[in-house]
Amino acid sequence: MTTVVNIKEAQTKLKGLLALARAGNEIVIAENGEELGKIVPVKKRSSLKQREFGRGRAEGYFMSDDFNDELPDSFWGFDEEL
């Protein structure tokens, strides 16, 4: 359910409006008929789940075959003259 309140009413009845939101309602705060903002219920997070090993594999992640090879001297700037 959506409830529309003016800004002055929202200032004086904030605690009650938050209780409505906690119950699952959406409250629209307006001034002169123009919507300014909303108070909406917060989705509760389920308890944190244990990460699963290997999840996300093959989703675009890869390691180059030469990943562990030595970097060339040019990378370190050894081939440049001083």
N, CA, C and O atoms as a CHARMM CRD file, in Angstrom:
* protein
*
  328
    1    1 MET  N      0.83600  -1.17300   0.00000 PROA 1      0.00000
    2    1 MET  CA     0.00000   0.00000   0.00000 PROA 1      0.00000
    3    1 MET  C      0.88800   1.24500   0.00000 PROA 1      0.00000
    4    1 MET  O      1.90800   1.28500   0.68700 PROA 1      0.00000
    5    2 THR  N      0.50200   2.24200  -0.76100 PROA 2      0.00000
    6    2 THR  CA     1.24500   3.49400  -0.82700 PROA 2      0.00000
    7    2 THR  C      0.45600   4.58700  -0.12800 PROA 2      0.00000
    8    2 THR  O     -0.74200   4.75300  -0.35700 PROA 2      0.00000
    9    3 THR  N      1.13900   5.32300   0.72200 PROA 3      0.00000
   10    3 THR  CA     0.53600   6.44200   1.43600 PROA 3      0.00000
   11    3 THR  C      1.26500   7.71300   1.03500 PROA 3      0.00000
   12    3 THR  O      2.49400   7.72800   0.98100 PROA 3      0.00000
   13    4 VAL  N      0.52600   8.77800   0.75400 PROA 4      0.00000
   14    4 VAL  CA     1.13400  10.06200   0.40300 PROA 4      0.00000
   15    4 VAL  C      0.93600  11.01400   1.57600 PROA 4      0.00000
   16    4 VAL  O     -0.18600  11.19100   2.04900 PROA 4      0.00000
   17    5 VAL  N      2.02900  11.63000   2.05100 PROA 5      0.00000
   18    5 VAL  CA     1.96300  12.60700   3.14000 PROA 5      0.00000
   19    5 VAL  C      2.72000  13.85600   2.71800 PROA 5      0.00000
   20    5 VAL  O      3.66100  13.78800   1.92700 PROA 5      0.00000
   21    6 ASN  N      2.30100  15.00300   3.25500 PROA 6      0.00000
   22    6 ASN  CA     3.04600  16.21700   2.93500 PROA 6      0.00000
   23    6 ASN  C      4.27200  16.30100   3.83400 PROA 6      0.00000
   24    6 ASN  O      4.36800  15.59500   4.83900 PROA 6      0.00000
   25    7 ILE  N      5.18200  17.14700   3.47400 PROA 7      0.00000
   26    7 ILE  CA     6.47100  17.19200   4.15700 PROA 7      0.00000
   27    7 ILE  C      6.34100  17.59600   5.62600 PROA 7      0.00000
   28    7 ILE  O      7.08000  17.08700   6.46800 PROA 7      0.00000
   29    8 LYS  N      5.42800  18.48900   5.94200 PROA 8      0.00000
   30    8 LYS  CA     5.25800  18.91300   7.34100 PROA 8      0.00000
   31    8 LYS  C      4.72200  17.77000   8.18400 PROA 8      0.00000
   32    8 LYS  O      5.14400  17.58900   9.32600 PROA 8      0.00000
   33    9 GLU  N      3.79100  16.99200   7.63000 PROA 9      0.00000
   34    9 GLU  CA     3.25900  15.83100   8.34000 PROA 9      0.00000
   35    9 GLU  C      4.35100  14.78100   8.53100 PROA 9      0.00000
   36    9 GLU  O      4.43000  14.14200   9.58000 PROA 9      0.00000
   37   10 ALA  N      5.18300  14.60800   7.52000 PROA 10     0.00000
   38   10 ALA  CA     6.26900  13.64000   7.60700 PROA 10     0.00000
   39   10 ALA  C      7.24700  14.01700   8.70900 PROA 10     0.00000
   40   10 ALA  O      7.77400  13.14200   9.39600 PROA 10     0.00000
   41   11 GLN  N      7.49700  15.31800   8.88500 PROA 11     0.00000
   42   11 GLN  CA     8.42200  15.76900   9.92600 PROA 11     0.00000
   43   11 GLN  C      7.87900  15.47900  11.32100 PROA 11     0.00000
   44   11 GLN  O      8.63400  15.13200  12.23000 PROA 11     0.00000
   45   12 THR  N      6.57500  15.62200  11.48300 PROA 12     0.00000
   46   12 THR  CA     6.00500  15.43600  12.82200 PROA 12     0.00000
   47   12 THR  C      5.66600  13.98200  13.12400 PROA 12     0.00000
   48   12 THR  O      5.57400  13.60200  14.29100 PROA 12     0.00000
   49   13 LYS  N      5.47700  13.16000  12.08700 PROA 13     0.00000
   50   13 LYS  CA     5.04700  11.77200  12.30000 PROA 13     0.00000
   51   13 LYS  C      6.05600  10.75700  11.76300 PROA 13     0.00000
   52   13 LYS  O      5.67300   9.66400  11.34500 PROA 13     0.00000
   53   14 LEU  N      7.32100  11.10800  11.77200 PROA 14     0.00000
   54   14 LEU  CA     8.34100  10.24700  11.17800 PROA 14     0.00000
   55   14 LEU  C      8.36000   8.85200  11.79800 PROA 14     0.00000
   56   14 LEU  O      8.43700   7.85400  11.08300 PROA 14     0.00000
   57   15 LYS  N      8.29100   8.78500  13.10900 PROA 15     0.00000
   58   15 LYS  CA     8.37300   7.48500  13.78000 PROA 15     0.00000
   59   15 LYS  C      7.22900   6.57000  13.32200 PROA 15     0.00000
   60   15 LYS  O      7.44100   5.38400  13.06800 PROA 15     0.00000
   61   16 GLY  N      6.02700   7.12400  13.22100 PROA 16     0.00000
   62   16 GLY  CA     4.89200   6.33600  12.75800 PROA 16     0.00000
   63   16 GLY  C      5.02200   5.92500  11.30300 PROA 16     0.00000
   64   16 GLY  O      4.64100   4.81600  10.92900 PROA 16     0.00000
   65   17 LEU  N      5.56100   6.81700  10.48200 PROA 17     0.00000
   66   17 LEU  CA     5.76300   6.50200   9.06800 PROA 17     0.00000
   67   17 LEU  C      6.79800   5.38800   8.89400 PROA 17     0.00000
   68   17 LEU  O      6.66500   4.53300   8.01800 PROA 17     0.00000
   69   18 LEU  N      7.82300   5.41300   9.73800 PROA 18     0.00000
   70   18 LEU  CA     8.82300   4.34700   9.68000 PROA 18     0.00000
   71   18 LEU  C      8.22000   3.01100  10.08400 PROA 18     0.00000
   72   18 LEU  O      8.58300   1.96900   9.53800 PROA 18     0.00000
   73   19 ALA  N      7.30000   3.04300  11.04100 PROA 19     0.00000
   74   19 ALA  CA     6.61100   1.81300  11.43800 PROA 19     0.00000
   75   19 ALA  C      5.77100   1.27300  10.28100 PROA 19     0.00000
   76   19 ALA  O      5.72500   0.06200  10.06200 PROA 19     0.00000
   77   20 LEU  N      5.11000   2.16000   9.54300 PROA 20     0.00000
   78   20 LEU  CA     4.34800   1.73300   8.36100 PROA 20     0.00000
   79   20 LEU  C      5.27200   1.09800   7.32200 PROA 20     0.00000
   80   20 LEU  O      4.94500   0.06900   6.72900 PROA 20     0.00000
   81   21 ALA  N      6.41800   1.71900   7.11300 PROA 21     0.00000
   82   21 ALA  CA     7.38000   1.17900   6.15000 PROA 21     0.00000
   83   21 ALA  C      7.87500  -0.18900   6.60700 PROA 21     0.00000
   84   21 ALA  O      8.01700  -1.10300   5.79500 PROA 21     0.00000
   85   22 ARG  N      8.13200  -0.33000   7.88600 PROA 22     0.00000
   86   22 ARG  CA     8.60800  -1.60700   8.42900 PROA 22     0.00000
   87   22 ARG  C      7.56300  -2.70300   8.20100 PROA 22     0.00000
   88   22 ARG  O      7.90100  -3.87700   8.05000 PROA 22     0.00000
   89   23 ALA  N      6.28800  -2.29900   8.17900 PROA 23     0.00000
   90   23 ALA  CA     5.19600  -3.25000   7.95300 PROA 23     0.00000
   91   23 ALA  C      5.00800  -3.57200   6.47200 PROA 23     0.00000
   92   23 ALA  O      4.15500  -4.38700   6.12000 PROA 23     0.00000
   93   24 GLY  N      5.79900  -2.93800   5.60000 PROA 24     0.00000
   94   24 GLY  CA     5.74800  -3.26000   4.18800 PROA 24     0.00000
   95   24 GLY  C      5.10800  -2.20600   3.31500 PROA 24     0.00000
   96   24 GLY  O      4.95800  -2.41900   2.11200 PROA 24     0.00000
   97   25 ASN  N      4.72700  -1.08100   3.87800 PROA 25     0.00000
   98   25 ASN  CA     4.09100  -0.01200   3.11200 PROA 25     0.00000
   99   25 ASN  C      5.12700   0.93700   2.52100 PROA 25     0.00000
  100   25 ASN  O      6.25800   1.02200   3.00000 PROA 25     0.00000
  101   26 GLU  N      4.72700   1.63900   1.48500 PROA 26     0.00000
  102   26 GLU  CA     5.56700   2.65900   0.86400 PROA 26     0.00000
  103   26 GLU  C      4.94800   4.01400   1.14500 PROA 26     0.00000
  104   26 GLU  O      3.75200   4.20700   0.92500 PROA 26     0.00000
  105   27 ILE  N      5.74700   4.95700   1.62800 PROA 27     0.00000
  106   27 ILE  CA     5.25300   6.28900   1.95900 PROA 27     0.00000
  107   27 ILE  C      5.90500   7.28800   1.01500 PROA 27     0.00000
  108   27 ILE  O      7.13100   7.35000   0.91800 PROA 27     0.00000
  109   28 VAL  N      5.09000   8.06600   0.32200 PROA 28     0.00000
  110   28 VAL  CA     5.58200   9.09900  -0.58000 PROA 28     0.00000
  111   28 VAL  C      5.48300  10.43800   0.14800 PROA 28     0.00000
  112   28 VAL  O      4.42600  10.79000   0.67300 PROA 28     0.00000
  113   29 ILE  N      6.58100  11.17600   0.17600 PROA 29     0.00000
  114   29 ILE  CA     6.60100  12.49500   0.80200 PROA 29     0.00000
  115   29 ILE  C      6.49200  13.53400  -0.31400 PROA 29     0.00000
  116   29 ILE  O      7.26700  13.53000  -1.27100 PROA 29     0.00000
  117   30 ALA  N      5.49900  14.43100  -0.16200 PROA 30     0.00000
  118   30 ALA  CA     5.23400  15.41700  -1.21800 PROA 30     0.00000
  119   30 ALA  C      5.15100  16.82100  -0.63000 PROA 30     0.00000
  120   30 ALA  O      4.90000  17.00900   0.56000 PROA 30     0.00000
  121   31 GLU  N      5.37100  17.79500  -1.50000 PROA 31     0.00000
  122   31 GLU  CA     5.21100  19.19700  -1.13400 PROA 31     0.00000
  123   31 GLU  C      4.52600  19.89400  -2.29700 PROA 31     0.00000
  124   31 GLU  O      5.01800  19.86900  -3.42500 PROA 31     0.00000
  125   32 ASN  N      3.39100  20.51600  -2.01700 PROA 32     0.00000
  126   32 ASN  CA     2.59000  21.17800  -3.05400 PROA 32     0.00000
  127   32 ASN  C      2.25000  20.22600  -4.20200 PROA 32     0.00000
  128   32 ASN  O      2.25000  20.62500  -5.36600 PROA 32     0.00000
  129   33 GLY  N      1.96200  18.97400  -3.86900 PROA 33     0.00000
  130   33 GLY  CA     1.57500  17.99100  -4.87700 PROA 33     0.00000
  131   33 GLY  C      2.72700  17.38100  -5.65400 PROA 33     0.00000
  132   33 GLY  O      2.50500  16.52000  -6.50500 PROA 33     0.00000
  133   34 GLU  N      3.95800  17.81000  -5.38000 PROA 34     0.00000
  134   34 GLU  CA     5.13600  17.29000  -6.09000 PROA 34     0.00000
  135   34 GLU  C      5.85600  16.28500  -5.19300 PROA 34     0.00000
  136   34 GLU  O      6.18800  16.59200  -4.04800 PROA 34     0.00000
  137   35 GLU  N      6.09500  15.08900  -5.71800 PROA 35     0.00000
  138   35 GLU  CA     6.79600  14.05900  -4.94700 PROA 35     0.00000
  139   35 GLU  C      8.24300  14.46400  -4.70700 PROA 35     0.00000
  140   35 GLU  O      8.95700  14.85100  -5.63200 PROA 35     0.00000
  141   36 LEU  N      8.66400  14.36800  -3.44800 PROA 36     0.00000
  142   36 LEU  CA    10.04800  14.69500  -3.09400 PROA 36     0.00000
  143   36 LEU  C     10.87600  13.45500  -2.80800 PROA 36     0.00000
  144   36 LEU  O     12.06900  13.41200  -3.10900 PROA 36     0.00000
  145   37 GLY  N     10.24500  12.45900  -2.23300 PROA 37     0.00000
  146   37 GLY  CA    10.99000  11.26300  -1.87400 PROA 37     0.00000
  147   37 GLY  C     10.05800  10.17100  -1.39700 PROA 37     0.00000
  148   37 GLY  O      8.84000  10.34300  -1.34500 PROA 37     0.00000
  149   38 LYS  N     10.65200   9.04700  -1.05000 PROA 38     0.00000
  150   38 LYS  CA     9.88500   7.89500  -0.59100 PROA 38     0.00000
  151   38 LYS  C     10.54400   7.28500   0.61700 PROA 38     0.00000
  152   38 LYS  O     11.76500   7.31000   0.77100 PROA 38     0.00000
  153   39 ILE  N      9.71200   6.74100   1.46500 PROA 39     0.00000
  154   39 ILE  CA    10.18200   5.88100   2.54300 PROA 39     0.00000
  155   39 ILE  C      9.69000   4.49300   2.16300 PROA 39     0.00000
  156   39 ILE  O      8.48600   4.26700   2.04000 PROA 39     0.00000
  157   40 VAL  N     10.60600   3.58200   1.98100 PROA 40     0.00000
  158   40 VAL  CA    10.24900   2.23900   1.54500 PROA 40     0.00000
  159   40 VAL  C     10.80000   1.21400   2.52800 PROA 40     0.00000
  160   40 VAL  O     11.78300   1.48300   3.21800 PROA 40     0.00000
  161   41 PRO  N     10.17500   0.04600   2.59600 PROA 41     0.00000
  162   41 PRO  CA    10.69300  -0.98400   3.48800 PROA 41     0.00000
  163   41 PRO  C     12.05700  -1.47800   3.01200 PROA 41     0.00000
  164   41 PRO  O     12.32100  -1.56000   1.81300 PROA 41     0.00000
  165   42 VAL  N     12.89400  -1.79500   3.95100 PROA 42     0.00000
  166   42 VAL  CA    14.21900  -2.32600   3.63400 PROA 42     0.00000
  167   42 VAL  C     14.09900  -3.84000   3.50600 PROA 42     0.00000
  168   42 VAL  O     13.52700  -4.51100   4.36500 PROA 42     0.00000
  169   43 LYS  N     14.65000  -4.35700   2.41900 PROA 43     0.00000
  170   43 LYS  CA    14.63600  -5.80800   2.24900 PROA 43     0.00000
  171   43 LYS  C     15.62600  -6.41200   3.22600 PROA 43     0.00000
  172   43 LYS  O     16.79600  -6.03200   3.27000 PROA 43     0.00000
  173   44 LYS  N     15.14100  -7.34400   3.99400 PROA 44     0.00000
  174   44 LYS  CA    16.02800  -7.99100   4.96100 PROA 44     0.00000
  175   44 LYS  C     16.94400  -8.96100   4.24100 PROA 44     0.00000
  176   44 LYS  O     16.52800  -9.71800   3.36400 PROA 44     0.00000
  177   45 ARG  N     18.18000  -8.91100   4.63400 PROA 45     0.00000
  178   45 ARG  CA    19.15900  -9.83800   4.06900 PROA 45     0.00000
  179   45 ARG  C     19.06200 -11.14900   4.81900 PROA 45     0.00000
  180   45 ARG  O     18.90900 -11.18000   6.04000 PROA 45     0.00000
  181   46 SER  N     19.15300 -12.21400   4.07400 PROA 46     0.00000
  182   46 SER  CA    19.24600 -13.49800   4.76500 PROA 46     0.00000
  183   46 SER  C     20.64600 -13.57500   5.35200 PROA 46     0.00000
  184   46 SER  O     21.53800 -12.83100   4.94500 PROA 46     0.00000
  185   47 SER  N     20.83300 -14.45400   6.28700 PROA 47     0.00000
  186   47 SER  CA    22.15600 -14.55200   6.90100 PROA 47     0.00000
  187   47 SER  C     23.18600 -14.82400   5.80800 PROA 47     0.00000
  188   47 SER  O     22.89400 -15.47700   4.80700 PROA 47     0.00000
  189   48 LEU  N     24.37600 -14.31900   6.01600 PROA 48     0.00000
  190   48 LEU  CA    25.41600 -14.44800   5.00500 PROA 48     0.00000
  191   48 LEU  C     25.68300 -15.91200   4.70600 PROA 48     0.00000
  192   48 LEU  O     25.86100 -16.72800   5.61000 PROA 48     0.00000
  193   49 LYS  N     25.70800 -16.22000   3.44300 PROA 49     0.00000
  194   49 LYS  CA    25.94000 -17.59800   3.03700 PROA 49     0.00000
  195   49 LYS  C     27.44000 -17.83600   2.91200 PROA 49     0.00000
  196   49 LYS  O     28.20400 -16.93600   2.56500 PROA 49     0.00000
  197   50 GLN  N     27.83200 -19.04900   3.19800 PROA 50     0.00000
  198   50 GLN  CA    29.22800 -19.44600   3.04400 PROA 50     0.00000
  199   50 GLN  C     29.57500 -19.41600   1.56100 PROA 50     0.00000
  200   50 GLN  O     28.79400 -19.87100   0.72500 PROA 50     0.00000
  201   51 ARG  N     30.72200 -18.89100   1.24400 PROA 51     0.00000
  202   51 ARG  CA    31.15600 -18.88800  -0.15100 PROA 51     0.00000
  203   51 ARG  C     31.41100 -20.31500  -0.60900 PROA 51     0.00000
  204   51 ARG  O     31.85800 -21.16300   0.16300 PROA 51     0.00000
  205   52 GLU  N     31.12000 -20.55900  -1.87200 PROA 52     0.00000
  206   52 GLU  CA    31.32000 -21.88100  -2.43300 PROA 52     0.00000
  207   52 GLU  C     32.56900 -21.87100  -3.30200 PROA 52     0.00000
  208   52 GLU  O     32.71300 -21.03400  -4.19200 PROA 52     0.00000
  209   53 PHE  N     33.47000 -22.81200  -3.03300 PROA 53     0.00000
  210   53 PHE  CA    34.70800 -22.89600  -3.79700 PROA 53     0.00000
  211   53 PHE  C     34.39900 -23.24400  -5.24600 PROA 53     0.00000
  212   53 PHE  O     33.60800 -24.14700  -5.51800 PROA 53     0.00000
  213   54 GLY  N     35.01600 -22.53200  -6.16400 PROA 54     0.00000
  214   54 GLY  CA    34.86700 -22.81400  -7.57800 PROA 54     0.00000
  215   54 GLY  C     33.69900 -22.10900  -8.22300 PROA 54     0.00000
  216   54 GLY  O     33.52700 -22.18100  -9.44000 PROA 54     0.00000
  217   55 ARG  N     32.90200 -21.43600  -7.43800 PROA 55     0.00000
  218   55 ARG  CA    31.75700 -20.74000  -8.01100 PROA 55     0.00000
  219   55 ARG  C     32.27300 -19.54700  -8.81100 PROA 55     0.00000
  220   55 ARG  O     33.15000 -18.82100  -8.34500 PROA 55     0.00000
  221   56 GLY  N     31.74700 -19.34700  -9.98000 PROA 56     0.00000
  222   56 GLY  CA    32.18000 -18.24200 -10.80900 PROA 56     0.00000
  223   56 GLY  C     33.23800 -18.64200 -11.81800 PROA 56     0.00000
  224   56 GLY  O     33.68900 -17.81000 -12.60500 PROA 56     0.00000
  225   57 ARG  N     33.63300 -19.88300 -11.80600 PROA 57     0.00000
  226   57 ARG  CA    34.60500 -20.34100 -12.80200 PROA 57     0.00000
  227   57 ARG  C     33.98400 -20.28300 -14.17800 PROA 57     0.00000
  228   57 ARG  O     32.76700 -20.39100 -14.32800 PROA 57     0.00000
  229   58 ALA  N     34.78800 -20.12000 -15.13800 PROA 58     0.00000
  230   58 ALA  CA    34.36900 -20.08400 -16.53800 PROA 58     0.00000
  231   58 ALA  C     33.41800 -18.92900 -16.80300 PROA 58     0.00000
  232   58 ALA  O     32.54700 -19.02600 -17.66800 PROA 58     0.00000
  233   59 GLU  N     33.57600 -17.85800 -16.07900 PROA 59     0.00000
  234   59 GLU  CA    32.75700 -16.68300 -16.31400 PROA 59     0.00000
  235   59 GLU  C     33.61300 -15.54800 -16.86400 PROA 59     0.00000
  236   59 GLU  O     33.43600 -14.39000 -16.48700 PROA 59     0.00000
  237   60 GLY  N     34.52900 -15.87900 -17.74600 PROA 60     0.00000
  238   60 GLY  CA    35.34100 -14.85900 -18.36900 PROA 60     0.00000
  239   60 GLY  C     36.69200 -14.66100 -17.70500 PROA 60     0.00000
  240   60 GLY  O     37.46000 -13.79900 -18.13200 PROA 60     0.00000
  241   61 TYR  N     37.00200 -15.43000 -16.67900 PROA 61     0.00000
  242   61 TYR  CA    38.29700 -15.29700 -16.02700 PROA 61     0.00000
  243   61 TYR  C     39.25800 -16.30500 -16.64200 PROA 61     0.00000
  244   61 TYR  O     38.90700 -17.46600 -16.85100 PROA 61     0.00000
  245   62 PHE  N     40.46900 -15.85200 -16.92700 PROA 62     0.00000
  246   62 PHE  CA    41.44800 -16.77300 -17.46500 PROA 62     0.00000
  247   62 PHE  C     42.83100 -16.28900 -17.05300 PROA 62     0.00000
  248   62 PHE  O     43.01500 -15.13400 -16.66900 PROA 62     0.00000
  249   63 MET  N     43.79100 -17.18900 -17.14200 PROA 63     0.00000
  250   63 MET  CA    45.17600 -16.83400 -16.85800 PROA 63     0.00000
  251   63 MET  C     45.99600 -17.21100 -18.08000 PROA 63     0.00000
  252   63 MET  O     45.88500 -18.32000 -18.60400 PROA 63     0.00000
  253   64 SER  N     46.80600 -16.29000 -18.51700 PROA 64     0.00000
  254   64 SER  CA    47.64100 -16.50000 -19.68600 PROA 64     0.00000
  255   64 SER  C     48.62500 -17.63600 -19.42600 PROA 64     0.00000
  256   64 SER  O     49.04800 -17.84900 -18.29000 PROA 64     0.00000
  257   65 ASP  N     48.98800 -18.36900 -20.48800 PROA 65     0.00000
  258   65 ASP  CA    49.94300 -19.47300 -20.34900 PROA 65     0.00000
  259   65 ASP  C     51.30800 -18.98600 -19.89400 PROA 65     0.00000
  260   65 ASP  O     52.03500 -19.73000 -19.23600 PROA 65     0.00000
  261   66 ASP  N     51.67900 -17.73400 -20.23400 PROA 66     0.00000
  262   66 ASP  CA    52.99700 -17.21600 -19.85800 PROA 66     0.00000
  263   66 ASP  C     52.94200 -16.37000 -18.58100 PROA 66     0.00000
  264   66 ASP  O     53.83400 -15.55500 -18.34600 PROA 66     0.00000
  265   67 PHE  N     51.92300 -16.55100 -17.76900 PROA 67     0.00000
  266   67 PHE  CA    51.73600 -15.74400 -16.57000 PROA 67     0.00000
  267   67 PHE  C     52.96300 -15.78000 -15.65000 PROA 67     0.00000
  268   67 PHE  O     53.35500 -14.74200 -15.11700 PROA 67     0.00000
  269   68 ASN  N     53.56300 -16.93300 -15.45700 PROA 68     0.00000
  270   68 ASN  CA    54.69300 -17.06800 -14.53500 PROA 68     0.00000
  271   68 ASN  C     56.05400 -16.89400 -15.20300 PROA 68     0.00000
  272   68 ASN  O     57.08200 -17.03000 -14.54000 PROA 68     0.00000
  273   69 ASP  N     56.07900 -16.59900 -16.49400 PROA 69     0.00000
  274   69 ASP  CA    57.35800 -16.38800 -17.18000 PROA 69     0.00000
  275   69 ASP  C     58.00600 -15.09200 -16.71100 PROA 69     0.00000
  276   69 ASP  O     57.33400 -14.16800 -16.25300 PROA 69     0.00000
  277   70 GLU  N     59.34100 -15.05100 -16.84000 PROA 70     0.00000
  278   70 GLU  CA    60.06100 -13.82300 -16.47700 PROA 70     0.00000
  279   70 GLU  C     59.68700 -12.70000 -17.43200 PROA 70     0.00000
  280   70 GLU  O     59.42600 -12.93000 -18.61300 PROA 70     0.00000
  281   71 LEU  N     59.66500 -11.49700 -16.90700 PROA 71     0.00000
  282   71 LEU  CA    59.39500 -10.32900 -17.74400 PROA 71     0.00000
  283   71 LEU  C     60.67200  -9.94800 -18.48200 PROA 71     0.00000
  284   71 LEU  O     61.75900 -10.10000 -17.92500 PROA 71     0.00000
  285   72 PRO  N     60.57700  -9.45900 -19.71100 PROA 72     0.00000
  286   72 PRO  CA    61.77500  -9.08700 -20.46700 PROA 72     0.00000
  287   72 PRO  C     62.44500  -7.85900 -19.84700 PROA 72     0.00000
  288   72 PRO  O     61.80500  -7.08200 -19.13900 PROA 72     0.00000
  289   73 ASP  N     63.73400  -7.69800 -20.12000 PROA 73     0.00000
  290   73 ASP  CA    64.47300  -6.55300 -19.59000 PROA 73     0.00000
  291   73 ASP  C     63.86700  -5.22800 -20.03800 PROA 73     0.00000
  292   73 ASP  O     63.95300  -4.22600 -19.32700 PROA 73     0.00000
  293   74 SER  N     63.25100  -5.22700 -21.22400 PROA 74     0.00000
  294   74 SER  CA    62.65000  -3.98900 -21.71900 PROA 74     0.00000
  295   74 SER  C     61.51700  -3.53300 -20.80000 PROA 74     0.00000
  296   74 SER  O     61.24800  -2.33700 -20.69100 PROA 74     0.00000
  297   75 PHE  N     60.86400  -4.47000 -20.15100 PROA 75     0.00000
  298   75 PHE  CA    59.80000  -4.10400 -19.22000 PROA 75     0.00000
  299   75 PHE  C     60.35900  -3.29200 -18.05400 PROA 75     0.00000
  300   75 PHE  O     59.73600  -2.33400 -17.59700 PROA 75     0.00000
  301   76 TRP  N     61.53100  -3.68100 -17.58400 PROA 76     0.00000
  302   76 TRP  CA    62.14700  -3.03400 -16.43000 PROA 76     0.00000
  303   76 TRP  C     62.94500  -1.79400 -16.82400 PROA 76     0.00000
  304   76 TRP  O     63.37600  -1.03500 -15.95500 PROA 76     0.00000
  305   77 GLY  N     63.14700  -1.57900 -18.12600 PROA 77     0.00000
  306   77 GLY  CA    63.87300  -0.39200 -18.58400 PROA 77     0.00000
  307   77 GLY  C     65.36500  -0.58300 -18.64300 PROA 77     0.00000
  308   77 GLY  O     66.11500   0.38700 -18.75000 PROA 77     0.00000
  309   78 PHE  N     65.81800  -1.85600 -18.57400 PROA 78     0.00000
  310   78 PHE  CA    67.25700  -2.12700 -18.59100 PROA 78     0.00000
  311   78 PHE  C     67.87500  -1.91000 -19.97100 PROA 78     0.00000
  312   78 PHE  O     69.09100  -1.75800 -20.08400 PROA 78     0.00000
  313   79 ASP  N     67.06800  -1.89500 -21.00100 PROA 79     0.00000
  314   79 ASP  CA    67.61600  -1.76000 -22.33500 PROA 79     0.00000
  315   79 ASP  C     67.72700  -0.28800 -22.75300 PROA 79     0.00000
  316   79 ASP  O     68.22600   0.01400 -23.83700 PROA 79     0.00000
  317   80 GLU  N     67.26800   0.61400 -21.90400 PROA 80     0.00000
  318   80 GLU  CA    67.35100   2.04000 -22.23000 PROA 80     0.00000
  319   80 GLU  C     68.71900   2.58800 -21.83600 PROA 80     0.00000
  320   80 GLU  O     69.32000   2.16300 -20.85000 PROA 80     0.00000
  321   81 GLU  N     69.19000   3.54000 -22.63200 PROA 81     0.00000
  322   81 GLU  CA    70.47300   4.16900 -22.30900 PROA 81     0.00000
  323   81 GLU  C     70.23600   5.29800 -21.31700 PROA 81     0.00000
  324   81 GLU  O     69.21400   5.98400 -21.36300 PROA 81     0.00000
  325   82 LEU  N     71.19600   5.47600 -20.42500 PROA 82     0.00000
  326   82 LEU  CA    71.08300   6.53800 -19.42200 PROA 82     0.00000
  327   82 LEU  C     71.59300   7.83500 -19.93900 PROA 82     0.00000
  328   82 LEU  O     71.57200   8.83600 -19.22300 PROA 82     0.00000
